[in-house]
Amino acid sequence: MKLINLGKSGLLASPIALGVMRITKLDVKGATELLDRAYGAGINFFDNADIYDGGKAETLFGQALKNASFSRDDVLVQTKVGIRPGEAYDFSKEHLVEAVDASLKRLGLDYVDTLLLHRPDVLMEPDDIAEVFSDLQNAGKVRQFGVSNFNPGQVELLQQAVGQHLFANQLQLSLKHTGMIDFGFHTNMTDERATAHDDGILEYSRLHHMTIQAWSPYQYGFFEGVFIDNPKFPELNKKLHELADKYGVDVNAIAAAWILRIPGDFQVIAGTTNAARIEGIAKAGDITLTHQDWYDLYLAAGNDLP
């Protein structure tokens, strides 16, 4: 699998990442096997967050990482902070420092390679965050910083204060969640898809060399369910299976390859606990859909072209 440069960070990562939000469904042995098989399939990037199962996901991931057949230095570990579960989004200096230290303790690590601010805090003070980022980087606790679910204005507000280039924005994107793409097609029109719900985040990310990390790459709606082999979407699944046969991979790999075909450094966060499934998804990193295949899938998903 060809590695990508995350933003301008110099960190070389697999375009398919393993998201471990649901890893606590497994025991330590199962989690270790999941990590080993993902790494064996070419995946060197693991995405976590402090709120996943109340921190238990970080703890189990850390245990599995220690038992894995590969070295910690062979992979990139990411976590996200900034949400107080059931309470608030909190980017205060005190909370961010406490949250990172707590994550490192649970992970059993001295540092994480990348840290994302999980969801935008309207009350954030960019200068305070800049101070936290510098302190964390100088202390060797975090190598690179990014954001999640930010719009361009929010990114700009933070970027003008921090000294580090924000390398990534983790955003929901799939064949059934295409708002950032639809808007571009419907420019200068008055229909619903012409509304810029995210202020042109796709083009902004490319212009500013930010990797888009696509979360929920198989979901429709907001955690309503998966579209893969879902009878609600017969035309889309027919096309997915047709292209899976054409490229000699499974349908999950085709859905991921559709995201990776978009120009720019995209990364797919595949949140599965099934080791065989992640091995199949990883094959998306080795195929490139044709122009027509990409558009055929877009249309089969129920989208239109003006």
ROZALO-94937 format. One record per residue (C-alpha): residue number from 1; residue in three letters; y, x, z. Coordinates in Angstrom, 1 decimal. Each point is the difference from the previous one (the first is absolute). Layout:
N
 num residu      y      x      z
 NUM    Ala      Y      X      Z
...
// end
This chain:
306
 num residu      y      x      z
   1    Met    0.0    0.0    0.0
   2    Lys    3.4    1.4   -1.0
   3    Leu    2.3    0.4    2.9
   4    Ile    3.6   -1.2    0.0
   5    Asn    3.1    1.5    1.6
   6    Leu    1.2   -2.5    2.7
   7    Gly    3.6   -0.5   -1.0
   8    Lys    1.6    3.5    0.0
   9    Ser   -1.9    1.0    3.2
  10    Gly   -2.4    2.6   -1.5
  11    Leu   -2.9   -1.8    1.7
  12    Leu   -2.8   -0.5   -2.5
  13    Ala   -1.8   -3.2    0.6
  14    Ser   -2.7   -2.1   -1.6
  15    Pro    1.4   -3.0   -1.8
  16    Ile   -2.5   -2.1    1.9
  17    Ala    0.5    0.0    3.7
  18    Leu   -2.3   -1.5    2.7
  19    Gly    1.8   -2.5    2.2
  20    Val   -1.6   -0.2    3.4
  21    Met    1.6   -3.2    1.4
  22    Arg   -3.5   -1.7    0.4
  23    Ile   -1.9    3.2    1.0
  24    Thr   -0.7   -1.4    3.5
  25    Lys   -2.6   -2.3   -1.6
  26    Leu   -2.1    3.2    0.0
  27    Asp   -1.4    2.2    2.7
  28    Val    0.7    3.8    0.1
  29    Lys   -3.1    0.7   -2.2
  30    Gly    1.0   -2.5   -2.6
  31    Ala    3.6    1.1    0.0
  32    Thr   -1.0    3.6   -0.4
  33    Glu   -2.3   -0.9   -3.0
  34    Leu    2.9   -2.0   -1.5
  35    Leu    2.3    3.0    0.2
  36    Asp   -2.6    2.4   -1.3
  37    Arg   -0.9   -2.1   -3.0
  38    Ala    3.7   -0.6   -0.8
  39    Tyr    0.6    3.7    0.1
  40    Gly   -3.1    0.6   -2.1
  41    Ala    1.4   -2.4   -2.6
  42    Gly    3.2    2.1   -0.3
  43    Ile    2.2   -1.9    2.6
  44    Asn    2.1    2.3    2.2
  45    Phe    2.6   -2.4    1.3
  46    Phe   -0.5   -2.4    3.0
  47    Asp    2.5   -2.7    1.0
  48    Asn    0.3   -1.4    3.5
  49    Ala    2.6   -1.7    2.3
  50    Asp    0.5   -0.1    3.7
  51    Ile   -0.2   -3.9    0.0
  52    Tyr   -3.4   -0.1   -1.7
  53    Asp   -2.3   -1.7    2.5
  54    Gly    2.5    0.9    2.8
  55    Gly   -0.5    3.7   -0.6
  56    Lys   -3.8   -0.1    0.0
  57    Ala   -0.1    0.8   -3.7
  58    Glu    1.8    3.3    0.5
  59    Thr   -2.4    0.8    2.9
  60    Leu   -3.2   -0.7   -2.0
  61    Phe    1.4    1.8   -3.1
  62    Gly    0.8    3.1    2.2
  63    Gln   -3.6    0.0    1.3
  64    Ala   -1.5   -0.4   -3.4
  65    Leu    2.3    2.8   -1.4
  66    Lys   -1.3    2.4    2.6
  67    Asn   -3.6   -0.8   -1.0
  68    Ala    0.6    0.1   -3.7
  69    Ser   -1.6    2.6   -2.2
  70    Phe    3.4    1.2   -1.3
  71    Ser    2.8    1.8    1.8
  72    Arg    3.1   -1.8    1.2
  73    Asp    2.1    2.5   -2.1
  74    Asp   -1.8   -1.2   -3.2
  75    Val    1.6   -3.5    0.3
  76    Leu    3.3   -1.8    0.4
  77    Val    0.4   -2.4    3.0
  78    Gln    2.7   -2.6    0.0
  79    Thr    1.0   -2.5    2.6
  80    Lys    2.8   -2.5    0.4
  81    Val    2.2   -0.9    3.0
  82    Gly    2.9   -2.3    0.8
  83    Ile   -1.5   -3.3    0.8
  84    Arg   -0.4   -1.3    3.6
  85    Pro   -2.9   -2.5   -0.5
  86    Gly    1.2   -3.6    0.6
  87    Glu    3.4    1.2    1.1
  88    Ala    2.3    1.8   -2.5
  89    Tyr    0.5    2.7   -2.6
  90    Asp    1.4    2.9    1.9
  91    Phe    1.4    3.2   -1.5
  92    Ser    1.7    1.2    3.1
  93    Lys   -0.3    3.6    0.9
  94    Glu   -1.9   -0.7    3.1
  95    His   -2.6   -2.2   -1.6
  96    Leu   -0.6    2.2   -3.1
  97    Val   -0.5    3.1    2.2
  98    Glu   -2.3   -1.8    2.3
  99    Ala   -1.9   -1.7   -2.8
 100    Val   -0.7    3.3   -1.9
 101    Asp   -1.1    1.7    3.1
 102    Ala   -2.3   -2.9    0.9
 103    Ser   -1.4    0.0   -3.6
 104    Leu   -0.7    3.8    0.1
 105    Lys   -1.8   -0.4    3.3
 106    Arg   -2.2   -2.9   -1.3
 107    Leu   -0.7    1.9   -3.2
 108    Gly   -0.8    3.2    1.9
 109    Leu    2.2    2.0   -2.3
 110    Asp    2.9    2.4    0.4
 111    Tyr    1.8   -1.4   -3.0
 112    Val   -0.1   -2.6   -2.8
 113    Asp    0.7    1.0   -3.5
 114    Thr    2.1   -3.1   -0.8
 115    Leu    1.7   -2.6    2.2
 116    Leu    1.4   -3.3   -1.3
 117    Leu    2.4   -2.4    1.7
 118    His   -2.0   -3.1   -0.2
 119    Arg    2.4   -2.9   -0.6
 120    Pro    3.8    0.1   -0.2
 121    Asp    1.9   -0.4    3.3
 122    Val    3.3   -1.6   -0.7
 123    Leu    1.3    1.6    3.2
 124    Met   -0.9    3.5   -1.1
 125    Glu    2.5    2.8    0.4
 126    Pro   -0.6    2.5   -2.8
 127    Asp    1.6    2.9    1.9
 128    Asp   -2.4   -0.6    2.9
 129    Ile   -2.9   -0.1   -2.3
 130    Ala    1.2    3.2   -1.7
 131    Glu    0.0    1.7    3.4
 132    Val   -3.6   -1.2    0.8
 133    Phe   -1.3    1.1   -3.4
 134    Ser    1.5    3.5    0.4
 135    Asp   -1.4    0.3    3.6
 136    Leu   -3.5   -1.1   -1.2
 137    Gln    0.0    2.3   -2.9
 138    Asn    1.3    3.0    1.9
 139    Ala   -2.6   -0.6    2.7
 140    Gly   -2.7    0.0   -2.7
 141    Lys   -1.1   -3.5    0.7
 142    Val    0.8   -1.5   -3.4
 143    Arg    0.2    1.7   -3.4
 144    Gln    1.5   -2.7   -2.2
 145    Phe    1.7   -3.4    0.5
 146    Gly    0.1   -3.3   -1.9
 147    Val    0.4   -3.7    0.4
 148    Ser   -1.9   -3.2   -0.5
 149    Asn    1.2   -3.4   -1.3
 150    Phe    3.6    1.2   -0.4
 151    Asn    2.4   -1.1   -2.8
 152    Pro    2.2    2.5   -1.9
 153    Gly    3.0   -0.7    2.1
 154    Gln   -1.9    0.6    3.2
 155    Val   -1.5    3.3   -1.4
 156    Glu    3.5    1.1   -1.0
 157    Leu    1.4   -0.8    3.4
 158    Leu   -2.6    2.2    1.6
 159    Gln   -0.1    2.7   -2.6
 160    Gln    3.7    0.8    0.3
 161    Ala   -0.5    1.0    3.6
 162    Val   -3.4    1.8    0.1
 163    Gly   -0.4    3.5   -1.2
 164    Gln   -3.5   -0.5   -1.4
 165    His   -0.7   -1.7   -3.3
 166    Leu   -1.7   -3.3    0.6
 167    Phe   -3.2    0.6   -1.9
 168    Ala   -1.5   -3.5   -0.2
 169    Asn    0.4   -3.7    0.4
 170    Gln   -3.1   -2.0    0.9
 171    Leu    0.3   -3.4   -1.7
 172    Gln   -2.3   -2.9   -0.8
 173    Leu   -1.1    0.1   -3.6
 174    Ser   -3.0   -1.4   -1.8
 175    Leu   -0.9   -1.9   -3.2
 176    Lys    0.7   -3.1    2.0
 177    His    3.2    1.3    1.7
 178    Thr    2.2    1.2   -2.8
 179    Gly    3.6   -0.9    0.9
 180    Met    1.4    3.5   -0.4
 181    Ile   -1.4    0.0   -3.6
 182    Asp    0.8   -3.6   -1.0
 183    Phe    3.7    0.5    0.7
 184    Gly    0.2    2.7   -2.6
 185    Phe   -1.5   -2.1   -2.7
 186    His    2.2   -3.0    0.8
 187    Thr    3.3    1.9    0.0
 188    Asn    2.9   -2.2   -1.3
 189    Met   -1.9   -3.2    0.5
 190    Thr    0.4   -2.9    2.4
 191    Asp   -3.6   -0.8    0.9
 192    Glu   -1.6    0.6    3.4
 193    Arg   -1.4    3.4   -1.0
 194    Ala    3.5    1.3   -0.9
 195    Thr    0.9    0.0    3.7
 196    Ala    0.0    3.6    1.4
 197    His   -1.7   -0.6    3.3
 198    Asp   -0.1    3.7    0.8
 199    Asp    3.1    1.2   -1.9
 200    Gly   -1.7    2.0   -2.7
 201    Ile   -2.2    2.1    2.3
 202    Leu   -2.4    1.1   -2.8
 203    Glu    2.8    1.6   -2.0
 204    Tyr    1.7    1.4    3.1
 205    Ser   -3.1    1.7    1.2
 206    Arg   -0.5    1.7   -3.4
 207    Leu    3.6    1.1   -0.2
 208    His   -0.2    1.5    3.5
 209    His   -3.5    1.5   -0.3
 210    Met   -1.5   -2.1    2.7
 211    Thr   -3.7   -0.7   -0.1
 212    Ile   -0.8   -3.7    0.3
 213    Gln   -3.0   -0.4    2.2
 214    Ala   -1.5   -3.4   -1.0
 215    Trp   -1.5   -1.9    3.0
 216    Ser   -2.2   -3.1   -0.4
 217    Pro   -1.0    1.0   -3.5
 218    Tyr   -2.7   -2.8   -0.2
 219    Gln    1.9   -2.7    1.9
 220    Tyr    1.7   -3.1   -1.4
 221    Gly    2.9   -1.5    2.0
 222    Phe    0.6    1.5    3.4
 223    Phe   -3.5    0.6    1.4
 224    Glu   -1.2   -3.2   -1.5
 225    Gly   -3.1    1.6   -1.4
 226    Val   -1.3    2.3   -2.7
 227    Phe    0.1   -0.9   -3.7
 228    Ile   -3.0    2.1   -0.9
 229    Asp   -2.9   -2.3   -1.1
 230    Asn    2.0   -2.9    1.4
 231    Pro   -0.7   -3.3   -1.9
 232    Lys    3.7   -0.9    0.3
 233    Phe    0.7    2.7   -2.6
 234    Pro   -2.6   -0.3   -2.7
 235    Glu    2.1    1.5   -2.9
 236    Leu    1.0    3.0    2.0
 237    Asn   -3.5    0.7    1.2
 238    Lys   -1.4   -0.4   -3.5
 239    Lys    2.4    2.7   -1.2
 240    Leu   -0.7    2.2    3.0
 241    His   -3.8   -0.1   -0.7
 242    Glu    0.6    0.5   -3.7
 243    Leu    2.0    3.2    0.6
 244    Ala   -2.4    1.1    2.8
 245    Asp   -2.8    0.0   -2.7
 246    Lys    2.3    1.8   -2.4
 247    Tyr    0.9    2.9    2.3
 248    Gly   -3.3    0.1    1.9
 249    Val    1.4   -0.7    3.4
 250    Asp    0.1   -3.0    2.4
 251    Val    2.7   -2.7    0.0
 252    Asn    1.6    1.5    3.1
 253    Ala    0.7    3.2   -1.8
 254    Ile    1.5   -1.9   -3.0
 255    Ala    2.4   -1.9    2.3
 256    Ala    1.0    3.3    1.6
 257    Ala    0.3    1.7   -3.4
 258    Trp    2.4   -2.7   -1.1
 259    Ile    2.4    1.0    2.8
 260    Leu   -0.4    3.8   -0.7
 261    Arg    0.8   -0.6   -3.7
 262    Ile    3.6   -0.9    0.9
 263    Pro    2.2    3.1   -0.7
 264    Gly    1.0    1.9    3.1
 265    Asp   -2.1    1.4    2.9
 266    Phe   -1.8   -3.0    1.2
 267    Gln   -2.6    0.0    2.8
 268    Val   -2.4   -2.8    0.8
 269    Ile   -0.8   -0.6    3.6
 270    Ala   -3.5   -1.4    0.0
 271    Gly   -0.8   -1.5    3.4
 272    Thr   -3.7   -0.4    0.0
 273    Thr   -2.7    0.9    2.5
 274    Asn   -2.7   -0.1   -2.6
 275    Ala   -0.9    3.6   -0.9
 276    Ala   -1.6   -1.0   -3.4
 277    Arg    3.1   -2.0   -0.9
 278    Ile    2.4    2.8    0.7
 279    Glu   -2.2    2.3   -2.2
 280    Gly    0.3   -2.6   -2.8
 281    Ile    3.8   -0.4    0.5
 282    Ala    0.5    3.8   -0.1
 283    Lys   -1.2    0.0   -3.7
 284    Ala    3.4   -1.6   -0.9
 285    Gly    1.5    3.4    0.4
 286    Asp   -2.0    1.3   -2.9
 287    Ile    0.8   -2.7   -2.6
 288    Thr    3.2   -1.0   -1.9
 289    Leu    0.3   -3.5   -1.3
 290    Thr    1.4   -0.4   -3.5
 291    His    3.4   -1.7   -0.5
 292    Gln   -1.7   -3.1   -1.2
 293    Asp   -2.6   -0.1    2.8
 294    Trp    2.9    0.1    2.6
 295    Tyr    1.8   -2.9   -1.7
 296    Asp   -3.2   -2.0   -0.4
 297    Leu   -0.6    0.2    3.7
 298    Tyr    3.6   -0.9    0.8
 299    Leu   -0.2   -3.1   -2.1
 300    Ala   -3.5   -0.9    1.2
 301    Ala    1.4    0.0    3.6
 302    Gly    2.2   -2.9   -1.0
 303    Asn    3.2    1.9   -0.8
 304    Asp    2.0   -0.5   -3.2
 305    Leu    2.1    1.9   -2.4
 306    Pro    3.3   -1.6   -1.1
// end
